[in-house]
Amino acid sequence: METTEPARFGELELHADILRAIADLGYMAPTPVQAQAIPILQAGRDLLAQAQTGTGKTAAFGIPILERIDPKIKKPQALIIVPTRELAVQVTRELGGLGKYRHAREVAIYGGVGYAPQERALQRGATIVVGTPGRLLDHIERGTLDTSGLRFIVLDEADRLLDMGFAPEVQRLLRKCPTDRQTALFSATLPGTVRDLARKFTKAPGQVAIDPGKPNLDAIEQVYVEVLDQDKVKALEELLKRWDMDQVLIFRHTKRGVDKLVEILKRRGHKVEAIHGDLSQRERERTLDMFRAGQLPILIATNVASRGIHIDDVSHVVNFDLPEDAETFTHRAGRTGRAGKTGVAVTFVGEWDFDAFEDLQRRAKVPFRRESLELYTR
């Protein structure tokens, strides 16, 4: 009689419900951060993990949480604190996919929208709450978010939470949670502020570092184009025609610059929308949903989206305006080449950008290929 080995995900032993969901999602093997972080969290230890965006860290903390959730207990058992509304929606969506056979109830809690739908979702028995610090505190103070049953706390993008000035709110939140809990911090960088937070709120954490000094850009081809500022729109249209850009994400410095480029491209017959901080949360979510579904081929954004957009099928990123620094470049470029796919990041270098671009090349430490424009060879 033929025998079979128990189903596994790489070297990891996971709950059968999680393995079914992983198979549905098409994951082939755990990423390095998942392979290292999941056993630590399964063992019940606290964790301090350094991993870049796009390395699979949501599943790294989501899988151990989902394995331990008791769906019969109709109150929050896990709290995931994130810096932005977009990330709250994204993490909630990913947990929904991973936990569909565990019957966990996830809810995203963030500002900029009404309280009532979030209160109803919490009253229906949400077991995992993902949210931004200010709105989470509001719900706790209104009595609509019960923290008494929390067993698992995650700070996702901890460095960004602190950079955005959320340190007081984060500390207040953590003090309102049970002390008998498991705590995990995930961060792209580990400055002193993040290490101090870990020392204060974790107990002997296991530590994981995934290529801490190396941007996660291996799957991305870096291209630069020398172009006069006045010719950038023509250059963009030339590249759109030349390459098969299924979904292209274009970055500009300012909201006004984004709106101006959207208006120009729409007049020229392109299907394009904007995303930036002046739009309502509903408008931003609707635009992101269209882009995610492949109904919108071109999205133009400010840096608000450089970390907030987590979409697997972005084929090209275009830096219409030169990134301000190497970190901004890394986060912009990291919107493509995700989930095992390849991607192309194109950087426009204007007539006043050469010194700044040379500095960017030196700091980014990735090879660039120059692309010539027919615009200048006719």
Secondary structure, DSSP 8 states (H G I E B T S, - for coil): --------BTTB---HHHHHHHHHHT--S--HHHHHHHHHHHTT--EEEE--TTSSHHHHHHHHHHHH--TTS-S--EEEE-SSHHHHHHHHHHHHHHTTTTT--EEEE-SSS-SHHHHHHHHTT-SEEEE-HHHHHHHHHHT-S--TT--EEEEETHHHHHHTT-HHHHHHHHHTS-SSSEEEEEES---HHHHHHHHHH-SS-EEEESSTTS-S-TTEEEEEEE--GGGHHHHHHHHHHHTT-SSEEEE-SSHHHHHHHHHHHHHTT--EEEE-TTS-HHHHHHHHHHHHTTS-SEEEE-THHHHH---TT--EEEESS--SSHHHHHHHHTTSS-TT--EEEEEEE-TT-HHHHHHHHHHH----EE---GGGT-
